[in-house]
Amino acid sequence: MKVRYGSVVNGVVVDPALVPQRTLYTGARVPAIGLGTFGSDHVMASEVAAAVEGAAAVGYRHFDCASVYGNEPQIGYALQQVWRSSIRREQVWITSKLWNDKHGENEVIRSCTQSLADLRLDYLDLYLVHWPFPNFHPPGCDVTSRSKDAKPYLHANFMKTWRKMEELVDLGLVRHIGTSNMSVPKLKLVLHDARIKPAVNEMELHPHFQQPELFEFVRSNGMVPVGYCPIGSPGRPERDRTAEDTVPTQDPVIVKIANRLGVHPAVVCIKWAIQRGQVPIPFSANRNHYLSNLEGAVSGSLTPDDMRAISTIDRNCRLIKGQVFLWKDGQAWEDLWDMNGEITPL
Ligand SMILES: NC(=O)c1ccc[n+]([C@@H]2O[C@H](COP(=O)([O-])OP(=O)(O)OC[C@H]3O[C@@H](n4cnc5c(N)ncnc54)[C@H](OP(=O)(O)O)[C@@H]3O)[C@@H](O)[C@H]2O)c1
């Protein structure tokens, strides 16, 4: 498909109608690419907010926010400028997330209401429980940071939080609720006990971390996988870097396809993600970058051979390991992810 451009005051725009969409179990449709808004502790809130406004101007209609990113007030101001253009609220998908120190029954509605006030919105399209662990760590902390009253995943507690998430839907404050950073065994329990099922699961997904089992589980249970770090998060905080980490944008398979198409390897990661069926939410504060990612979503498809080649380069390389959520001494980050198919015991 050829990219269709229209003219806007300060440049080019991708027609949002051409951006593929995913249908949630409610029938609602979500643009198959969104702009991430985590500045990775080094991109200032004002720069992220400017990117939101700029991205809306070039055709983005989906933004992935969170209270812990520390920039919702600035993004709220940017969104107000967006509504002053011809873009209407109902044309834009906006996600926010409940942070880990707000899982308490009295905190959920209060925290969501705060995000709504900060973002200057009447409702959210999607509200996620950011992590299944109720363990606070301060923004900007290092990898050794631990919450003094850290807890593991306790399903009964999680369901108390989830009941409040369901209430947010009943109250009309959010249209959908979902999970993030879950494993198959945790999701099985939530799906069994939820009155309102999660519409999406947000999870790390890129060519070096394809998570085939969780990806298939999410899809076959009627949820949409939203993929974070779709480019391999080259700007991620220091605490999320280890010597073993690999770089999907340097993978020879990705680089070869990018060279053939004349695009940055990041764009190949985005094309692959959308064609595979997840919703990538790449972050960028650079107009050329976020525009080329959106163009990647509407320009020609990768070939079946490209898709097959990328399916072979999975390195099972999790970048966001979550060490700061560990709840007792002597554990390894693998314990957070239930890698043997059962929830890690207390
Ligand atoms: N649910 C969760 O627990 C969770 C966890 C992590 C992230 N997230 C969400 O996922 C979003 C994306 O993850 P992420 O920001 O960690 O990683 P990412 O999107 O994989 O990578 C972002 C980085 O890639 C660069 N980039 C983007 N497009 C590019 C292009 N076309 N060419 C070259 N470089 C490009 C950006 O730099 P420039 O700014 O210079 O373009 C930025 O440093 C976050 O912003 C957040 O909304 C959610």
PDBQT file of the ligand as one rigid body, heavy atoms in Angstrom, charges set to zero:
ROOT
HETATM    1  N1  LIG A 401       4.060  -1.798  30.490  1.00  0.00    +0.000 N 
HETATM    2  C1  LIG A 401       5.319  -1.658  30.826  1.00  0.00    +0.000 C 
HETATM    3  O1  LIG A 401       5.776  -2.156  31.884  1.00  0.00    +0.000 OA
HETATM    4  C2  LIG A 401       6.251  -0.918  29.916  1.00  0.00    +0.000 A 
HETATM    5  C3  LIG A 401       7.641  -1.099  30.047  1.00  0.00    +0.000 A 
HETATM    6  C4  LIG A 401       8.477  -0.409  29.194  1.00  0.00    +0.000 A 
HETATM    7  C5  LIG A 401       7.945   0.435  28.223  1.00  0.00    +0.000 A 
HETATM    8  N2  LIG A 401       6.585   0.614  28.122  1.00  0.00    +0.000 N 
HETATM    9  C6  LIG A 401       5.981   1.497  27.097  1.00  0.00    +0.000 C 
HETATM   10  O2  LIG A 401       6.540   1.152  25.837  1.00  0.00    +0.000 OA
HETATM   11  C7  LIG A 401       7.082   2.305  25.214  1.00  0.00    +0.000 C 
HETATM   12  C8  LIG A 401       8.227   1.920  24.279  1.00  0.00    +0.000 C 
HETATM   13  O3  LIG A 401       9.287   1.290  24.993  1.00  0.00    +0.000 OA
HETATM   14  P1  LIG A 401      10.724   1.968  25.102  1.00  0.00    +0.000 P 
HETATM   15  O4  LIG A 401      10.580   3.433  24.994  1.00  0.00    +0.000 OA
HETATM   16  O5  LIG A 401      11.398   1.424  26.299  1.00  0.00    +0.000 OA
HETATM   17  O6  LIG A 401      11.520   1.338  23.868  1.00  0.00    +0.000 OA
HETATM   18  P2  LIG A 401      11.451   1.411  22.265  1.00  0.00    +0.000 P 
HETATM   19  O7  LIG A 401      10.203   2.040  21.815  1.00  0.00    +0.000 OA
HETATM   20  O8  LIG A 401      11.797   0.059  21.777  1.00  0.00    +0.000 OA
HETATM   21  O9  LIG A 401      12.696   2.323  21.943  1.00  0.00    +0.000 OA
HETATM   22  C9  LIG A 401      12.661   3.723  22.081  1.00  0.00    +0.000 C 
HETATM   23  C10 LIG A 401      14.003   4.278  21.618  1.00  0.00    +0.000 C 
HETATM   24  O10 LIG A 401      14.163   4.019  20.214  1.00  0.00    +0.000 OA
HETATM   25  C11 LIG A 401      14.562   5.208  19.544  1.00  0.00    +0.000 C 
HETATM   26  N3  LIG A 401      13.829   5.224  18.258  1.00  0.00    +0.000 N 
HETATM   27  C12 LIG A 401      12.489   5.205  18.085  1.00  0.00    +0.000 A 
HETATM   28  N4  LIG A 401      12.174   5.193  16.782  1.00  0.00    +0.000 NA
HETATM   29  C13 LIG A 401      13.341   5.228  16.096  1.00  0.00    +0.000 A 
HETATM   30  C14 LIG A 401      13.662   5.242  14.726  1.00  0.00    +0.000 A 
HETATM   31  N5  LIG A 401      12.719   5.227  13.765  1.00  0.00    +0.000 N 
HETATM   32  N6  LIG A 401      14.979   5.277  14.383  1.00  0.00    +0.000 NA
HETATM   33  C15 LIG A 401      15.949   5.304  15.337  1.00  0.00    +0.000 A 
HETATM   34  N7  LIG A 401      15.692   5.278  16.672  1.00  0.00    +0.000 NA
HETATM   35  C16 LIG A 401      14.398   5.239  17.050  1.00  0.00    +0.000 A 
HETATM   36  C17 LIG A 401      14.159   6.346  20.446  1.00  0.00    +0.000 C 
HETATM   37  O11 LIG A 401      15.070   7.397  20.375  1.00  0.00    +0.000 OA
HETATM   38  P3  LIG A 401      14.649   8.888  19.802  1.00  0.00    +0.000 P 
HETATM   39  O12 LIG A 401      13.806   9.525  20.873  1.00  0.00    +0.000 OA
HETATM   40  O13 LIG A 401      15.961   9.535  19.598  1.00  0.00    +0.000 OA
HETATM   41  O14 LIG A 401      13.896   8.635  18.541  1.00  0.00    +0.000 OA
HETATM   42  C18 LIG A 401      14.204   5.738  21.830  1.00  0.00    +0.000 C 
HETATM   43  O15 LIG A 401      15.498   5.889  22.402  1.00  0.00    +0.000 OA
HETATM   44  C19 LIG A 401       7.476   3.193  26.397  1.00  0.00    +0.000 C 
HETATM   45  O16 LIG A 401       7.691   4.538  26.017  1.00  0.00    +0.000 OA
HETATM   46  C20 LIG A 401       6.274   2.998  27.296  1.00  0.00    +0.000 C 
HETATM   47  O17 LIG A 401       5.171   3.777  26.844  1.00  0.00    +0.000 OA
HETATM   48  C21 LIG A 401       5.733  -0.077  28.944  1.00  0.00    +0.000 A 
ENDROOT
TORSDOF 0
